[in-house]
Structures are given as C-alpha cells and as structure tokens.
Amino acid sequence: MAIFTVVHVLLSLAGIASGLLVLSGFLKNREFGRSTAIFLAATLLTSVTGFFFPFHGFTPAIGLGILSVVTLAIAIYSRYIRTLAEAWGRVYVVSAVTALYFNVFVLVVQLFQKVPSLKALAPTQTEAPFAVTQVAVLALFVVSGIQAARKFGVAPSAAAAARAAR
C-alpha cells in the first residue's frame, strides 16, 4: 500500500504541475499539447487510483473522485473528440480548470493533514486557517477560470482588438 500511495501522490503532483502549465497557456491563448495530455492522463489516473484506497462506505473523497472523473471525461471529450470546435473550447477550459481545482483542493486537505505546522493551525480542518485557505484557492481558480474561458480560443486579431479596447 505504501508504494501505491507514493504512485498516487506522484500522479497527483504531475497532474497539478502540468495543469498549472496548461492553465497558464489558457491565459495566454496558447495550448501546450504534451502538457495537456500529461495533465489529463495524470489527473484521471489520480482520480481512478484514489478509488482503490481502503474506504468503508461512501466518503467525501469518493464523491469528489466521481466528480473529478466526470469533469475529466467532459474535458477529454471536448478536447479530443470535439476538437475544441465552437463552444467546446470553453467547455474544455472550464472542465479542465475545474479538474485542476479538485486536485489542488485535495492537495490543501492533505497538506493540512500531514504538515505538522498546518495541522496545528487546523487540527480538525474546521478551523479558520483551513477555511480561509480553501476559499482563497477557490477564488483564485474561479477568477483564473473566467479569464481563461474568455481568452482561450479567441482568434489572435480579436484578442489584440480586445486588449486594445481596454
């Protein structure tokens, strides 16, 4: 189980790192093909491997895992089947950013559980430092996601005109 946990964590970190690169591309109206594939695959594998940990009954982690898999399925369908055509580009951006947020949400939970100084600040994860951190992360992803959805897929001439209009 220890090796499985390490693999799961490494997949999660690879998904987060590549996902942040993909998000930066969205914000610059660029797509990074290899990073996108790594992000989607690593994040999907993170969600799937999460179901193999020993749980008893339905837990919030299982619920989030299900939401993540559905969100990733939408992102993969939008990117690779619909090839970002028409509104599918925005669907892809929103679903990809949401999947990345889910992964970062879990990272924050794990950090508050495993890092002694953070655990001391919020031992039950109901305390203000944990809540403030999660709200700040959510706000960051909402703002980034809105900006990314507005910028990604905009033709260069339209993007330049939009910047000039500001």
C-alpha positions in Angstrom: 0.0 0.0 0.0 2.9 2.4 0.7 4.2 2.1 -2.9 0.7 2.5 -4.3 0.3 5.7 -2.2 3.6 7.1 -3.5 2.5 6.4 -7.1 -0.9 8.1 -6.4 0.8 11.2 -4.9 3.3 11.4 -7.7 0.5 11.2 -10.3 -1.3 13.9 -8.4 1.7 16.2 -8.3 2.4 15.6 -12.0 -1.3 16.5 -12.7 -1.1 19.7 -10.7 2.3 20.8 -12.2 1.2 20.1 -15.8 -2.3 21.5 -15.1 -0.8 24.8 -13.9 1.2 25.0 -17.1 -1.9 24.2 -19.1 -3.8 27.0 -17.2 -1.0 29.5 -17.9 -1.4 28.5 -21.6 -5.2 29.2 -21.5 -4.5 32.6 -20.0 -2.1 33.4 -23.0 -4.5 31.8 -25.6 -2.0 29.0 -26.2 -2.3 25.3 -25.9 0.5 23.1 -24.8 -0.3 19.7 -26.4 2.1 17.5 -24.5 1.4 19.2 -21.1 -2.3 18.9 -21.8 -2.0 15.1 -22.4 0.1 14.7 -19.3 -2.3 16.8 -17.2 -5.4 14.9 -18.4 -3.8 11.5 -18.1 -2.2 12.1 -14.7 -5.3 13.7 -13.2 -7.5 10.9 -14.5 -5.1 8.3 -13.1 -5.0 10.2 -9.8 -8.8 10.1 -9.5 -9.0 6.4 -10.6 -6.3 5.2 -8.2 -8.0 7.1 -5.4 -10.8 4.6 -5.6 -8.5 1.8 -4.7 -7.7 3.0 -1.2 -9.4 1.2 1.6 -12.6 3.1 2.3 -15.7 1.9 4.2 -18.8 3.3 2.7 -19.3 6.5 0.7 -17.0 9.3 1.7 -16.5 12.9 0.6 -13.2 11.7 -1.1 -15.2 9.2 -3.2 -17.7 11.8 -4.1 -15.0 14.2 -5.2 -13.3 11.4 -7.1 -16.6 10.7 -9.0 -17.0 14.4 -9.8 -13.4 14.6 -11.0 -13.8 11.6 -13.3 -16.9 13.1 -14.8 -15.3 16.5 -15.2 -12.2 14.9 -16.8 -14.4 12.9 -19.2 -16.0 16.2 -20.3 -12.6 17.8 -20.8 -11.2 14.8 -22.8 -14.4 14.7 -24.9 -14.2 18.4 -25.6 -10.5 18.4 -26.4 -10.0 15.2 -28.3 -13.4 14.3 -29.8 -15.0 17.7 -30.4 -11.5 19.2 -31.0 -12.4 22.4 -29.3 -14.9 23.3 -32.1 -17.4 26.0 -31.4 -18.4 26.2 -27.8 -16.4 23.1 -26.9 -13.3 25.2 -26.4 -14.9 26.9 -23.5 -16.4 23.7 -22.2 -12.9 22.3 -22.3 -11.3 25.2 -20.4 -14.0 25.2 -17.7 -13.8 21.4 -17.2 -10.0 21.3 -17.2 -9.7 24.2 -14.7 -12.4 22.5 -12.5 -10.5 19.2 -12.6 -7.3 21.1 -11.7 -9.1 22.8 -8.8 -10.3 19.5 -7.5 -6.7 18.2 -7.4 -5.5 21.4 -5.7 -8.4 21.2 -3.2 -7.2 17.7 -2.2 -3.6 18.9 -2.0 -4.6 21.6 0.5 -6.6 19.0 2.5 -3.5 16.7 2.5 -1.2 19.5 3.5 -3.3 20.4 6.5 -3.4 16.7 7.5 0.2 15.9 7.0 2.3 19.0 7.6 2.6 19.4 11.4 2.6 23.2 11.5 -0.5 23.3 9.3 -2.2 20.6 11.3 -1.5 22.6 14.5 -3.4 25.5 12.9 -6.4 23.5 11.9 -6.4 20.0 13.6 -10.0 19.2 12.5 -10.0 21.2 9.3 -13.0 23.1 10.5 -10.9 26.0 11.8 -10.5 29.4 10.1 -7.0 28.9 8.6 -8.1 25.9 6.7 -11.4 27.5 5.6 -9.6 30.7 4.5 -7.0 28.8 2.6 -9.7 26.8 0.7 -11.8 29.9 0.0 -8.7 31.7 -1.3 -7.8 28.7 -3.6 -11.4 28.6 -4.9 -11.4 32.3 -5.6 -8.1 32.0 -7.4 -9.4 29.2 -9.6 -12.8 31.0 -10.3 -11.0 34.2 -11.4 -8.4 32.3 -13.4 -11.1 30.1 -15.0 -13.2 33.0 -16.0 -10.2 34.8 -17.6 -9.1 31.6 -19.3 -12.5 30.9 -20.7 -12.6 34.5 -22.1 -9.1 34.3 -23.6 -8.7 30.8 -24.8 -9.7 30.1 -28.4 -10.1 33.8 -29.3 -8.6 34.5 -32.7 -5.4 36.5 -32.4 -6.9 39.5 -34.2 -9.9 39.5 -31.8 -7.7 39.1 -28.8 -5.5 42.0 -29.9 -8.6 44.1 -30.5 -9.9 43.2 -27.1 -6.6 44.2 -25.4 -6.5 47.5 -27.4 -10.1 48.3 -26.3 -9.1 48.2 -22.6 
